[in-house]
């Protein structure tokens, strides 16, 4: 057994949050989304090495919100592996013309967040997940603007993954493919927040990519 368990941290917005508990109750601490599914699978398979999974996603967060709490919710935790999924809230604020989207800070802040992480935690493995959206529910209102901005962010995050030697986890194509089997709302009920089945797709993609990468959890 390891003298110290490998620590895997999930960061992001409501998709990652998954209504997670805010105390130490292990029944609720990981929420009900893809981090829970990943932790359940790897926690069972890798019990001999007792990996530790932490969820610090917060509903409604943009990348600027992540950066504002990065010391407390990322740096101080000193994860061995850090997985980030963010961007749809930044895109939505701009697409909806809200004051919070008056300027597009996404790339600037995301880059700064990664730069600081690399500086302070040079040994931490980075996993960048592709932001996504599907046309369902309320997203019909501002669809053209939203999909254009999310597509732009997808290219940005993929490029940042390359620049910062991070593992890139694509998600959009898997969801689009699933929408050919059942209607979009079956997978992502409002276009942004996955259902149980949708979270399974996210978890499957994460596991397929990460566990076949140099950052595979062992």
LOVO-304101 format. One record per residue (C-alpha): x, y, z; residue in one letter. Coordinates in steps of 0.2 Angstrom, whole numbers. Each point is the difference from the previous one (the first is absolute). Layout:
<sites>
<site xx="X" yy="Y" zz="Z" r="a"/>
...
</sites>
This chain:
<sites>
<site xx="0" yy="0" zz="0" r="x"/>
<site xx="5" yy="18" zz="-3" r="x"/>
<site xx="6" yy="10" zz="15" r="x"/>
<site xx="-10" yy="14" zz="-7" r="x"/>
<site xx="-16" yy="-1" zz="-11" r="x"/>
<site xx="0" yy="7" zz="-17" r="x"/>
<site xx="-11" yy="16" zz="1" r="x"/>
<site xx="-12" yy="4" zz="-15" r="x"/>
<site xx="-9" yy="17" zz="0" r="x"/>
<site xx="-15" yy="4" zz="-11" r="x"/>
<site xx="-3" yy="19" zz="-3" r="x"/>
<site xx="-13" yy="9" zz="-10" r="x"/>
<site xx="-18" yy="7" zz="1" r="x"/>
<site xx="-17" yy="-8" zz="3" r="x"/>
<site xx="4" yy="-15" zz="-12" r="x"/>
<site xx="14" yy="-5" zz="12" r="x"/>
<site xx="-9" yy="6" zz="16" r="x"/>
<site xx="-14" yy="-12" zz="-2" r="x"/>
<site xx="-8" yy="6" zz="16" r="x"/>
<site xx="14" yy="-7" zz="10" r="x"/>
<site xx="0" yy="1" zz="19" r="x"/>
<site xx="10" yy="14" zz="9" r="x"/>
<site xx="5" yy="-11" zz="14" r="x"/>
<site xx="10" yy="-16" zz="3" r="x"/>
<site xx="-15" yy="-12" zz="-3" r="x"/>
<site xx="7" yy="-13" zz="-12" r="x"/>
<site xx="-17" yy="-4" zz="-7" r="x"/>
<site xx="-2" yy="18" zz="-8" r="x"/>
<site xx="17" yy="8" zz="-1" r="x"/>
<site xx="3" yy="-4" zz="-18" r="x"/>
<site xx="-17" yy="5" zz="-6" r="x"/>
<site xx="-11" yy="-10" zz="-13" r="x"/>
<site xx="10" yy="3" zz="-16" r="x"/>
<site xx="14" yy="-6" zz="-10" r="x"/>
<site xx="13" yy="2" zz="14" r="x"/>
<site xx="-10" yy="-12" zz="11" r="x"/>
<site xx="-1" yy="-12" zz="-14" r="x"/>
<site xx="19" yy="1" zz="-3" r="x"/>
<site xx="4" yy="-2" zz="18" r="x"/>
<site xx="-12" yy="-15" zz="2" r="x"/>
<site xx="8" yy="-9" zz="-14" r="x"/>
<site xx="19" yy="4" zz="4" r="x"/>
<site xx="-3" yy="-1" zz="19" r="x"/>
<site xx="-6" yy="-18" zz="-2" r="x"/>
<site xx="13" yy="-5" zz="-13" r="x"/>
<site xx="14" yy="8" zz="9" r="x"/>
<site xx="-4" yy="-3" zz="18" r="x"/>
<site xx="17" yy="-7" zz="4" r="x"/>
<site xx="7" yy="17" zz="-3" r="x"/>
<site xx="-14" yy="10" zz="8" r="x"/>
<site xx="-1" yy="15" zz="-12" r="x"/>
<site xx="-8" yy="15" zz="7" r="x"/>
<site xx="-13" yy="10" zz="-10" r="x"/>
<site xx="-5" yy="18" zz="3" r="x"/>
<site xx="-14" yy="10" zz="-8" r="x"/>
<site xx="1" yy="19" zz="2" r="x"/>
<site xx="-11" yy="5" zz="-15" r="x"/>
<site xx="-12" yy="14" zz="4" r="x"/>
<site xx="-16" yy="4" zz="-9" r="x"/>
<site xx="0" yy="15" zz="-11" r="x"/>
<site xx="18" yy="3" zz="0" r="x"/>
<site xx="9" yy="8" zz="-15" r="x"/>
<site xx="19" yy="-3" zz="-1" r="x"/>
<site xx="3" yy="17" zz="8" r="x"/>
<site xx="-10" yy="-7" zz="15" r="x"/>
<site xx="11" yy="-15" zz="0" r="x"/>
<site xx="15" yy="11" zz="1" r="x"/>
<site xx="-7" yy="10" zz="14" r="x"/>
<site xx="0" yy="-15" zz="11" r="x"/>
<site xx="15" yy="-10" zz="-7" r="x"/>
<site xx="11" yy="1" zz="15" r="x"/>
<site xx="-13" yy="-7" zz="11" r="x"/>
<site xx="-8" yy="-13" zz="-11" r="x"/>
<site xx="15" yy="-5" zz="-11" r="x"/>
<site xx="17" yy="5" zz="5" r="x"/>
<site xx="-2" yy="-3" zz="19" r="x"/>
<site xx="-6" yy="-18" zz="-4" r="x"/>
<site xx="16" yy="-4" zz="-9" r="x"/>
<site xx="-8" yy="-13" zz="-12" r="x"/>
<site xx="10" yy="-12" zz="-10" r="x"/>
<site xx="-13" yy="1" zz="-14" r="x"/>
<site xx="-11" yy="15" zz="-3" r="x"/>
<site xx="-15" yy="-1" zz="-12" r="x"/>
<site xx="-9" yy="16" zz="-6" r="x"/>
<site xx="-16" yy="1" zz="-10" r="x"/>
<site xx="-6" yy="18" zz="-2" r="x"/>
<site xx="-6" yy="13" zz="-13" r="x"/>
<site xx="-18" yy="-2" zz="-3" r="x"/>
<site xx="-5" yy="13" zz="13" r="x"/>
<site xx="13" yy="13" zz="-8" r="x"/>
<site xx="-8" yy="-4" zz="-17" r="x"/>
<site xx="-18" yy="2" zz="7" r="x"/>
<site xx="3" yy="17" zz="8" r="x"/>
<site xx="6" yy="6" zz="-16" r="x"/>
<site xx="-13" yy="-8" zz="-11" r="x"/>
<site xx="-14" yy="7" zz="11" r="x"/>
<site xx="8" yy="18" zz="0" r="x"/>
<site xx="1" yy="0" zz="19" r="x"/>
<site xx="12" yy="12" zz="10" r="x"/>
<site xx="11" yy="-14" zz="5" r="x"/>
<site xx="4" yy="-3" zz="-18" r="x"/>
<site xx="4" yy="18" zz="-4" r="x"/>
<site xx="18" yy="-5" zz="-4" r="x"/>
<site xx="6" yy="-18" zz="-5" r="x"/>
<site xx="13" yy="-5" zz="13" r="x"/>
<site xx="-1" yy="-18" zz="-4" r="x"/>
<site xx="17" yy="-3" zz="-8" r="x"/>
<site xx="10" yy="13" zz="10" r="x"/>
<site xx="-6" yy="-7" zz="17" r="x"/>
<site xx="1" yy="-18" zz="-5" r="x"/>
<site xx="18" yy="2" zz="-6" r="x"/>
<site xx="4" yy="10" zz="16" r="x"/>
<site xx="-7" yy="-14" zz="10" r="x"/>
<site xx="10" yy="-13" zz="-8" r="x"/>
<site xx="16" yy="10" zz="0" r="x"/>
<site xx="-2" yy="2" zz="19" r="x"/>
<site xx="-4" yy="-18" zz="3" r="x"/>
<site xx="16" yy="-5" zz="-10" r="x"/>
<site xx="10" yy="12" zz="10" r="x"/>
<site xx="-5" yy="-5" zz="17" r="x"/>
<site xx="-5" yy="-19" zz="-3" r="x"/>
<site xx="13" yy="-5" zz="-14" r="x"/>
<site xx="-3" yy="-18" zz="3" r="x"/>
<site xx="-19" yy="0" zz="-1" r="x"/>
<site xx="-7" yy="-9" zz="-15" r="x"/>
<site xx="-13" yy="11" zz="-10" r="x"/>
<site xx="-16" yy="-6" zz="-8" r="x"/>
<site xx="-10" yy="12" zz="-10" r="x"/>
<site xx="-17" yy="-5" zz="-5" r="x"/>
<site xx="-9" yy="7" zz="-15" r="x"/>
<site xx="-14" yy="12" zz="4" r="x"/>
<site xx="-16" yy="-5" zz="-9" r="x"/>
<site xx="-18" yy="4" zz="-4" r="x"/>
<site xx="-15" yy="-8" zz="-9" r="x"/>
<site xx="-16" yy="8" zz="-7" r="x"/>
<site xx="-13" yy="-4" zz="13" r="x"/>
<site xx="-11" yy="9" zz="12" r="x"/>
<site xx="3" yy="18" zz="4" r="x"/>
<site xx="16" yy="0" zz="-11" r="x"/>
<site xx="-12" yy="2" zz="-16" r="x"/>
<site xx="-1" yy="19" zz="5" r="x"/>
<site xx="18" yy="5" zz="-4" r="x"/>
<site xx="5" yy="-16" zz="-9" r="x"/>
<site xx="10" yy="9" zz="-14" r="x"/>
<site xx="10" yy="11" zz="11" r="x"/>
<site xx="3" yy="-14" zz="13" r="x"/>
<site xx="6" yy="-13" zz="-11" r="x"/>
<site xx="11" yy="12" zz="-9" r="x"/>
<site xx="8" yy="5" zz="16" r="x"/>
<site xx="2" yy="-17" zz="7" r="x"/>
<site xx="8" yy="-6" zz="-16" r="x"/>
<site xx="12" yy="14" zz="2" r="x"/>
<site xx="4" yy="-6" zz="18" r="x"/>
<site xx="2" yy="-18" zz="-6" r="x"/>
<site xx="14" yy="5" zz="-11" r="x"/>
<site xx="8" yy="11" zz="13" r="x"/>
<site xx="0" yy="-13" zz="14" r="x"/>
<site xx="7" yy="-13" zz="-13" r="x"/>
<site xx="14" yy="12" zz="-4" r="x"/>
<site xx="3" yy="3" zz="19" r="x"/>
<site xx="1" yy="-18" zz="3" r="x"/>
<site xx="14" yy="-1" zz="-14" r="x"/>
<site xx="9" yy="15" zz="7" r="x"/>
<site xx="0" yy="-6" zz="18" r="x"/>
<site xx="3" yy="-19" zz="-3" r="x"/>
<site xx="-17" yy="-5" zz="6" r="x"/>
<site xx="-11" yy="-14" zz="-4" r="x"/>
<site xx="-14" yy="5" zz="-11" r="x"/>
<site xx="-17" yy="-8" zz="2" r="x"/>
<site xx="-12" yy="3" zz="-14" r="x"/>
<site xx="-19" yy="-1" zz="4" r="x"/>
<site xx="-10" yy="9" zz="-13" r="x"/>
<site xx="1" yy="-13" zz="-13" r="x"/>
<site xx="-5" yy="-14" zz="12" r="x"/>
<site xx="-15" yy="10" zz="5" r="x"/>
<site xx="-5" yy="4" zz="-18" r="x"/>
<site xx="2" yy="-18" zz="-5" r="x"/>
<site xx="-12" yy="-5" zz="15" r="x"/>
<site xx="-13" yy="12" zz="-6" r="x"/>
<site xx="-1" yy="-10" zz="-16" r="x"/>
<site xx="-7" yy="-14" zz="11" r="x"/>
<site xx="-11" yy="9" zz="12" r="x"/>
<site xx="-6" yy="18" zz="0" r="x"/>
<site xx="12" yy="13" zz="7" r="x"/>
<site xx="-10" yy="3" zz="16" r="x"/>
<site xx="2" yy="-18" zz="4" r="x"/>
<site xx="19" yy="3" zz="2" r="x"/>
<site xx="1" yy="18" zz="5" r="x"/>
<site xx="-17" yy="5" zz="6" r="x"/>
<site xx="1" yy="19" zz="-2" r="x"/>
<site xx="15" yy="1" zz="-13" r="x"/>
<site xx="13" yy="2" zz="14" r="x"/>
<site xx="-3" yy="-11" zz="15" r="x"/>
<site xx="1" yy="-19" zz="-4" r="x"/>
<site xx="-12" yy="-13" zz="6" r="x"/>
<site xx="6" yy="-16" zz="9" r="x"/>
<site xx="2" yy="-7" zz="-18" r="x"/>
<site xx="10" yy="15" zz="-6" r="x"/>
<site xx="11" yy="0" zz="15" r="x"/>
<site xx="4" yy="-18" zz="-4" r="x"/>
<site xx="6" yy="5" zz="-17" r="x"/>
<site xx="11" yy="14" zz="8" r="x"/>
<site xx="8" yy="-13" zz="12" r="x"/>
<site xx="2" yy="-13" zz="-14" r="x"/>
<site xx="10" yy="13" zz="-10" r="x"/>
<site xx="10" yy="5" zz="14" r="x"/>
<site xx="5" yy="-17" zz="5" r="x"/>
<site xx="3" yy="-6" zz="-18" r="x"/>
<site xx="12" yy="15" zz="-3" r="x"/>
<site xx="9" yy="2" zz="17" r="x"/>
<site xx="2" yy="-19" zz="4" r="x"/>
<site xx="9" yy="-1" zz="-17" r="x"/>
<site xx="11" yy="15" zz="3" r="x"/>
<site xx="16" yy="3" zz="10" r="x"/>
<site xx="-11" yy="7" zz="14" r="x"/>
<site xx="-9" yy="-17" zz="2" r="x"/>
<site xx="-6" yy="-3" zz="18" r="x"/>
<site xx="9" yy="-15" zz="7" r="x"/>
</sites>
